[in-house]
Amino acid sequence: MAAPPAALGAVVLAVCLGPPARASLWPDTSVTPPEAALSGDGSALAAAARGGIELNARYPIRRVFLAAGPAEATALEAAVIAGRADMAAFAIELGAAPSDAQVAVLHCLLDRHPSTALADLLTARFGVRHRAPCADADLPR
């Protein structure tokens, strides 16, 4: 018994088109908030904030953005690591509001990556807060 023409056409179409493709053949070019802060990409950081991304949370940083290799950090932590006072100020303007523990981490990162501009910014914005010893701080990994 022969298949009806419509059924045969559907089978031919399915075979020619093959299985559904991935969403894209190209690699993902989006950046995380800390990657945006490291690279100075204010538009990507603003887009993340407008999209509801939590700026105080840690997100992955790919090797292409950080020579030390993959890590996780907040946008502010990444700005301090990169010495980017401009990106730290912009992240704060967009709503980054670190907890006391996160401010302590930022000060510990400043010990490793000194920047007068960043130290002044953090002190002006968050004041001088008691900080735990850096050995006890939850630094980005």
Contacts in CASP RR format, 6 or more apart in sequence:
PFRMAT RR
TARGET T0000
AUTHOR 0000-0000-0000
METHOD contacts of the structure
MODEL  1
MAAPPAALGAVVLAVCLGPPARASLWPDTSVTPPEAALSGDGSALAAAAR
GGIELNARYPIRRVFLAAGPAEATALEAAVIAGRADMAAFAIELGAAPSD
AQVAVLHCLLDRHPSTALADLLTARFGVRHRAPCADADLPR
3 11 0 8 1.000
30 44 0 8 1.000
31 39 0 8 1.000
31 41 0 8 1.000
31 44 0 8 1.000
31 65 0 8 1.000
32 48 0 8 1.000
32 59 0 8 1.000
32 60 0 8 1.000
32 61 0 8 1.000
33 45 0 8 1.000
33 48 0 8 1.000
33 49 0 8 1.000
33 53 0 8 1.000
33 55 0 8 1.000
33 59 0 8 1.000
33 74 0 8 1.000
33 75 0 8 1.000
33 78 0 8 1.000
33 91 0 8 1.000
34 58 0 8 1.000
34 59 0 8 1.000
34 60 0 8 1.000
34 61 0 8 1.000
34 65 0 8 1.000
34 72 0 8 1.000
34 73 0 8 1.000
34 74 0 8 1.000
34 75 0 8 1.000
34 77 0 8 1.000
34 78 0 8 1.000
35 41 0 8 1.000
35 44 0 8 1.000
35 59 0 8 1.000
35 61 0 8 1.000
35 62 0 8 1.000
35 65 0 8 1.000
35 78 0 8 1.000
36 42 0 8 1.000
36 44 0 8 1.000
36 45 0 8 1.000
36 48 0 8 1.000
36 75 0 8 1.000
36 87 0 8 1.000
37 45 0 8 1.000
37 75 0 8 1.000
37 76 0 8 1.000
37 78 0 8 1.000
37 79 0 8 1.000
37 82 0 8 1.000
37 84 0 8 1.000
37 87 0 8 1.000
37 88 0 8 1.000
37 91 0 8 1.000
38 61 0 8 1.000
38 65 0 8 1.000
38 66 0 8 1.000
38 78 0 8 1.000
38 79 0 8 1.000
38 81 0 8 1.000
38 82 0 8 1.000
38 84 0 8 1.000
38 87 0 8 1.000
39 65 0 8 1.000
40 82 0 8 1.000
40 84 0 8 1.000
40 86 0 8 1.000
40 87 0 8 1.000
42 87 0 8 1.000
42 90 0 8 1.000
45 75 0 8 1.000
45 87 0 8 1.000
45 90 0 8 1.000
45 91 0 8 1.000
45 94 0 8 1.000
46 90 0 8 1.000
46 94 0 8 1.000
48 55 0 8 1.000
49 55 0 8 1.000
49 94 0 8 1.000
49 95 0 8 1.000
53 59 0 8 1.000
55 74 0 8 1.000
55 75 0 8 1.000
55 76 0 8 1.000
55 91 0 8 1.000
55 94 0 8 1.000
55 95 0 8 1.000
55 96 0 8 1.000
56 74 0 8 1.000
56 76 0 8 1.000
56 96 0 8 1.000
56 97 0 8 1.000
56 98 0 8 1.000
56 99 0 8 1.000
56 102 0 8 1.000
57 74 0 8 1.000
58 72 0 8 1.000
58 73 0 8 1.000
58 74 0 8 1.000
58 77 0 8 1.000
58 140 0 8 1.000
59 72 0 8 1.000
59 73 0 8 1.000
59 74 0 8 1.000
60 70 0 8 1.000
60 71 0 8 1.000
60 72 0 8 1.000
61 69 0 8 1.000
61 70 0 8 1.000
61 71 0 8 1.000
61 72 0 8 1.000
61 73 0 8 1.000
61 78 0 8 1.000
62 70 0 8 1.000
63 69 0 8 1.000
63 70 0 8 1.000
66 81 0 8 1.000
71 140 0 8 1.000
71 141 0 8 1.000
72 140 0 8 1.000
72 141 0 8 1.000
73 81 0 8 1.000
73 140 0 8 1.000
74 96 0 8 1.000
74 98 0 8 1.000
74 102 0 8 1.000
74 140 0 8 1.000
75 87 0 8 1.000
75 91 0 8 1.000
75 96 0 8 1.000
76 88 0 8 1.000
76 91 0 8 1.000
76 92 0 8 1.000
76 96 0 8 1.000
76 98 0 8 1.000
76 102 0 8 1.000
76 106 0 8 1.000
77 102 0 8 1.000
77 105 0 8 1.000
77 106 0 8 1.000
77 109 0 8 1.000
77 140 0 8 1.000
78 84 0 8 1.000
78 87 0 8 1.000
78 140 0 8 1.000
79 85 0 8 1.000
79 87 0 8 1.000
79 88 0 8 1.000
79 91 0 8 1.000
79 118 0 8 1.000
80 88 0 8 1.000
80 106 0 8 1.000
80 109 0 8 1.000
80 110 0 8 1.000
80 113 0 8 1.000
80 115 0 8 1.000
80 118 0 8 1.000
81 109 0 8 1.000
81 113 0 8 1.000
81 140 0 8 1.000
82 113 0 8 1.000
83 113 0 8 1.000
83 115 0 8 1.000
83 118 0 8 1.000
85 115 0 8 1.000
85 117 0 8 1.000
85 118 0 8 1.000
85 121 0 8 1.000
88 118 0 8 1.000
88 121 0 8 1.000
88 122 0 8 1.000
89 121 0 8 1.000
92 121 0 8 1.000
92 125 0 8 1.000
98 105 0 8 1.000
98 106 0 8 1.000
98 126 0 8 1.000
100 129 0 8 1.000
101 132 0 8 1.000
101 137 0 8 1.000
101 138 0 8 1.000
103 122 0 8 1.000
103 126 0 8 1.000
103 129 0 8 1.000
103 131 0 8 1.000
104 129 0 8 1.000
104 131 0 8 1.000
104 132 0 8 1.000
104 137 0 8 1.000
105 137 0 8 1.000
105 138 0 8 1.000
105 139 0 8 1.000
105 140 0 8 1.000
106 122 0 8 1.000
107 122 0 8 1.000
107 131 0 8 1.000
108 131 0 8 1.000
108 134 0 8 1.000
108 137 0 8 1.000
108 139 0 8 1.000
109 139 0 8 1.000
109 140 0 8 1.000
110 118 0 8 1.000
110 119 0 8 1.000
110 122 0 8 1.000
111 134 0 8 1.000
131 137 0 8 1.000
END
